[in-house]
């Protein structure tokens, strides 16, 4: 119904299932009396798709926090639950989906969030806008020159974080077709390519839907941006490994993009993670991403 590219029936079924599981997670968050109850339902979802349901639940709880009545700590409580703590990356992305639906006065306060991971909200925001406003964000390549969140000295980075979400969404818009996805990215100004390729690398690793040959083609098409594709891939690996949701397609993608197995790729993200994030003009999140990418350059992942 979205009019996205249909590579083949298998890829179409995969992406439709991802959407259904996301909505299922959203519904659980809307209906659950406690995070523990939501987690109990979420953990019944098959491993391959459970993370997408947690993403939907992150959106659902953020929407509940944005309502003018009731509690306003649903996301915080969800992140404190055992399942939520293991899925913090994906939950933050889900909160970004909610930002795209809520009035700005109801957006979460940046200072109340993890200072390193809060940029993932804008990844989720960018994904949502690309998914539902494809013509404006892809064909017209819209970018808000004064995006208001999170503000502060690092506020200029907001559009880069949104571009990471746009790149991740293009994996879905392009129907997991690496040539189509690369073509769409390359249609944007060159300055935006790196963040979009990184987002697409994350999506390819987390969602899958491609063969080894197709993964190698996408790595080839990323050109000089392959290290940030490896970084995005390692983020996806860390998200799955931390939550106990590692699946074969993630293992395959890290071998192709990172030149190593998923557990090692995930560990690299933590080895260089800033102990005390300090944002300047360039936020600690971006410093972290580049440090991860540099590790894969040293590892020689491009030649795997």
Secondary structure, DSSP 8 states (H G I E B T S, - for coil): --------HHHHHHHHHHHHHHHHHHHHHHH-SSHHHHHHHHTTS-HHHHHHHHHHHHHHHHHHHHSSSS-S-HHHHHHHSHHHHHTHHHHHHHHHHHHTTS-GGGS--GGGS-TTGGGHHHHHHHHHHHHHSHIIIIIS----TT--SS-STTGGGHHHHHHHHHHHHHHHHTTT-HHHHHHHHHTS-GGGHHHHHHHHHHHHHHH----HHHHHHHHHHHGGGHHHHHHHHHHHHHHHHHTT---HHHHHHHHHHTSS-HHHHHHHHHHT--SS---SSS-HHHHHHHHHHHHHHHHTGGG-
